[in-house]
Structure formats: structure tokens, C-alpha cells
């Protein structure tokens, strides 16, 4: 729902912005980073073509913005959704442009691309030669070979809006968000849907913990939705049995999203006004936020898998440059910096 609202805001504001956009070619810059840092994926505004990629050097506390366009002389495109790292390369899914760009992690130079997609969302690697791309509007999940960047097949899901993916053994779990309430289970050996798990309305994200449990958080839809409107919830699912074990209910009208997990798989984080965290062994939702909301629009969330430092993105007003804040595991503010418009995803490189 929050991303649909963001789209509405940007469409309403578009008339006053189009004349300021510059889509021409740009000069190319040379970068040579250590390859150890954090990429911030800035969505930009729907139909503005102003998505961008930022890079934060943690040791130097230094940010470089628009690194994709600066390194390649071309725009990243329209609505960047996510970035995934595999084998020394970064895969950036730009959903409204229908493309996955592949970049060198040190130079930010373009080294490959997967085109012809409908609305790519996330990339998951089953092996060095097999990866999956979910899609917001296509009823298929695309399979491609990262070594050739060629499409090798599809998983027919029969459902639109496939989103995040986690793998347990040979099985891939995928949440279906828009007007849906299912977690799909895909056999990566046959590339067929072999099971479905029913949860609440609109599961927004997915993580796997150290106990072999899958966690998803639902947004509950919105008032007046033809699919329904209910209190959001956090679900714990046993990956081996595929059974829902626990349901933690929020209050009707809450807007939880962006569930994340730390490096050892023992602590969950999510946004609901502020940033909250809880142990995967907890039997109730936390009483107090880890980071209070303080009137900000927290839109993106990331947890460094090595240090457990927390990165939270403030979208500000969805039109100007967003702000990223970096916190210690104890909640101390370590740094803050400006990035692109609507920062929504973090990708950690070590």
C-alpha cells in the first residue's frame, strides 16, 4: 500500500517536474572503490526515469550519489527496485524499465543486462548458472543464466506480483504481494510450484532465520480495497513442514513493512512508523521501537550482516533527495547522509 501511495503522489506531481528532467547523455566518470560498502537503491518517481544508485564507503563515512549514471553516462531508468550481489557483480532490477542491469562492484561500470522483462522486482541465485527474477505484473518468474545473461525458462505461477525470495534446501519460497495472500513454494529442480502457504492480506517481504523458520509481514490491504482490509500481521512459518506456526497481530491501521534479519539469523527488524526489532524466539511483538519514528517517513531498511548496524531510509516527501541514517546495534546514530529520491533498498558488499 505504501508503494501504491508513493506512485499516486508522484503521478499527481508530475506536471510540474517533467520540464526539469534531462534525459540526454552524460559524461562518464572513473571509479575505483574497494568493493566493500553499501549500495543504496533509490527508486525515484514513477514515470520520471530518475532512479539512481548511491554507494556508501563505511570506513570513510563517504557517500557517492548517482554512481550508475556517472560511471556509464546513461540513466539507471524508471523505478529501481532492488540490488543483489553474486560472484563479484551487482544485479539491479529496474521494474518500470523492464531490465536488470549488471555492474562491476568496484567501478560501477555496466557489464551486462537482462532485457525484455515486464516489471522485475528481485533476483535470487540458485547457483552460478541459474537465477530467478520475480515480477510485479507477469504471472511467470523468469529464469536466466548469469554467465550468458540469457533467459533459459520460466516458472508458471498463475499469480501476479511475485516479490522476495528465500531458499530452504532445494525449495524457493516467494511472497505474492499485490491483492494476494500466498507464499509460493517452487521446486528448483523442476521449476514448478509445488505448494502454497496462505497468510494474511498482502505479504510484503520475506526472511529465513537460523532455526529454519520463514518470516513474512503483511500490510493488511487498505480500507475500500476490493481484496479486503484487515489488521496486519507477522507470520512465522516452518520451512520444512510449510505450516504457519505463529501469527503476531498488529492493530488495524498499522503499516508494518520491510522485514529484515541480522547476520546470524537471530534478530528481526521491521518498519512500523519507527524501526522495531525482536528475537526470532520471542513470543510477542516488542513494546517499544528500536528507533522511534519522530515524524519521518521510514521507507527502506537494511541490516549489515557482519556488524548488525542498521540503515534506515527516510523518503522525506518522495520528491527531494532522501536521507539515510546509520545506527549502531545499540541504537546510537553513527552517521546520516543524503542520497537519491525515494531510497528503498540496501545491498551490503564485503
N, C-alpha and C positions, 0 to 999 in steps of 0.2 A: 504493500500500500504506500509506503513512504517513497518508493521509487516512482510509482504512478503519479503521486502528488508532485514530485520533483519535475517530472515530464510536463505536467499541466502548467506549472509555474513558468517553465522555460518557453513553452509554446505561447503563453499569454504575453510574455515579454519580448517575443522575437521581433516584432515590428520595429522596435527602437534600436535593435542591435545589428541587424543584417548589414546596414550601411558601414559599420565599423570593421567588418571582417575582411581579412586579407588572405586570399587563398593562393596567391602566387608563389613561385619557387623561392626558396630561401638559401642563403649561403650555408655551406657545410662547415662544421667545426670538428676539430680533432679532440677526442677524449682518450685518456688512458688511466682508468681507475683501477684500484686493487682487486675489484670484483668482490669486495666484502663490504656490504652496506645494506640499505633498504630502498627498494623501489616503491614509489607511491603512484598508483594508477588513478589519474584524475579523469573522471567520466566526461567532464564538460557538460554542455547542454544539448538536449535532443534536437537534431537537425541543424546545429550550429557548426559542426565539424571542428570543434575546439577542444577535443580530448587531448590530454598530454600525459607525459611520463616524467616524474621527478625522481632524483636519486639523492639519497642522504648518506653521507660519509659519517658513520657513528663516531669513530675515533677523533676526527677533526671537527665534529659538530658543524658540518658544512653541507648545504643543500644546493644542488644544481637543478634548475627547473627546465621543462621543455627539452629534455635531453634527446628524445627521439627526433624531433623536428630539427634541432640544432645539429645533430650528428648526420642526418640523412638529407636535409634540405627539403623534406616533404612533411605534410601534416600527418599526425597519427590517425586522424579520421574522426568519426562520429560515434560518441559514447563508448569509451574504453571500459570494459567490464572487469577484467581480471588479468593477472600475470602468474605464470607457473614456470619454475626453473627445472631444467633437466639437462644433464650432461653438458654443463657449461654454457647453456643458452637459455634465453628468456622468451617465453611464448606469451604474447599479449593478445587477448581476444577483444576485438573491437566490434561490438554487436550490430550497431546500425549500419556499419560499413561492410558487414558480412565477411570479415577477414581475420585471420590470426597472423600477426607479424612475429618473426623470429629474429632476435637481436643477439649480438655478442655482448656479454655481460660487462666487459671492461671498456669497450669502445662505443657501445650503444649503436653500432652500425647494423643495418639490416642485412641478414644473411639468408633469409628465406621467408616464404609466406604461403599460407593456405587460403585460397580464394574460393568464391562461389558458394559460401555458406549463407544461410538465411539470417540468423541472428545469434552468432556464437556467444556463449557465456563463460564456460570454464573448460580447462584442458586437464586430463588425467592420463598419466603414463602407466600402462600395464607392463611394458618392457621397453627396451631400447628401440624396438622396431614396431611398436604398437601403442597408439594413443587414441583417446576418445575426446570428442568435443560435444558438449551439451548445447542445446539451442532453445531460445525463448519461443519461437513460433513453428519450428519444424517438428513434426512428430517422430523424427528419426534422430538418433545420436550418430554423429559421423565418426568413422574410424579412419585413421591415417597412419602412414609410415613416416616417422620423424626423419629417417635417413634420406628419404626421397621427397618428402612433403607431398606425397600423392595420396589421394583418397583410396582406401582399399575396401571399404564396405560401409554398412550402416546397421544400426540396431533399430529395428522397428518397435516403437514403444506404444503407438496408438494414443499417445498423450502429448500435449504441447507443454512448453515451459519445463524442460528438464534443466536442473541447475547444478549444484555442487555434488562432488563425488568423493567417496571414501571406499577403499578396498579392504576386504577381510578375506584372507585365503584367496580363492580364485573368483570370489564374488564381488561385484561392484554395486554399491548402494548409491542411489541417485534420488534426490528430493525433487518433487514436482510442485512448483510454487503457485503460479497464477491460476486461480479458480480450480484448485486441486487439493487433495489431501492424502497423497500417496508417497511412499518411499518405494522405488522400484529396485528389484534385485536382478542383476544381469550376470549370467554365467560368461566369464571372459574367454572360455574355451569354445563355446558355441555361439557367442554374441547374440543370445536370445534372453528375453525377460523370462525368468523362471519363477518369480514370486513378487507379490506386492504387499506392503505393510500399510495399514490405514492409521492415520494420525488425525490431528485437528486440521482446521482450515488453513491452508497456505503455509506449509513448512518453508522457512526462509533460508536455512543453512544447515550444515551437517558437519559433525566431527566424530572421530573414533578415539576412545580413551584407552588407557593402559590395561583395563580389565576386559577388553573385547566388547565394550558397550558402545553403541552408536547413540549420539545425542542430536536431536533436532529441536528447533524452536519455531513455533507457529505464530503468525501475526493475527489470526482470527478473522481476517477479512475486514470489511468496513460496513458501516450502517447503510443499508439500502442495496448492498451487493446482491445480485441475483444468485450467487453461490451460497450466501448465508453470512451471518455475523455472530461471533461467539467470543468468549474470553480466550485470549492467547494461552499457550501452554508450552512447557518444556517437557520433552519426552526422552526417556531412556529405553533403548531397545537392545536386547541381547543379539549380537551379530550371529551367533551360532544357531540359536533357535528361531531368530527373526520374530520374537514376541516382544510386545511392549511390556516393560516391567514396571515403569513408574510414570506418572503424569503429575507434573507440578503446575498448578493453575495460577495464572496471573489474574488481575482484576480486569473486567470488561472495560475497554477503552485504553488499556496499556498498549504500548507498541514495541515489544521486545524484538530484537533482531541481532544479526551478526554474531552468532555463537562462535567462539574460538576456544582453543585449548593450548596449554603451555607445552614445553618440550618434552616433559616426562609423562604427559598424558594424565596428570592427576588433578588439574585445576581448570575449571571452565570460566570463561568470561563472556559477557554479552552486554548489549546496549539496551537500556530501557529508561530513557531520559538521561540518566547518568550511566556510568560503566559499573557493572556488578560482577562479582566473582564468587565461586563456590566450589567446594571439593566435589569430585565425582562420587564420593562416598556419602555425601550429605543426604539427609532425609527430609530437608525442607529448603525453600528458597531463602536467600540471605535477607536479613532485616535492614541492613544499611548498605548504600552503594560504596564501592571501592573508590570511585571518582565521582563526586556529585556533578549533576548536570549544569547548574549555575546559569541557566538561560541560554546555553549554547545548543547548536543543532549537531549532535554527535551522529555522524553518518557512516564512518568507516572505523574498523577496529582491527588491530593486529597485535600478536604476542610473539616476541623474539624467542625462537625455540631453544636458543643457547643461554640467554641471560634472563629470560622471563620478564624483560622490560616490556611495558605496554605502550602501544602507539594508538592514539585516538585522533580521529579527524573531525574537525568542525567545518561543516559546509557553509557557515556564516549565513548567506542569503541565497545560495545556489547560483549566484551570478558573478560575484567577485572571487578573487583568489581565496582558497580555503586555508585553514590553519591546522597544522599537525602538532600535537603535544606528545612528548615522550616522558613516560613516568618510570620510576624505579619499581621493583617488586613490592616495595613497602608503600607506594603511593606518592613518593616525592617527585615533584616536577623537575625534570632534568634539562629540558630544552623545549623550545617551541619555534616553529618556522612556517613561513608562507609557502604554499605550493600552487597547483593549478586549480581550476574551477571544479568543484564537487569531488574532493578526494574520497574514493570509495574502497580501495583495496591496497593491501601491503604485501610485498614479496621480499622475503629475507634471503640474502645471499651470503654464504660463508665459504 
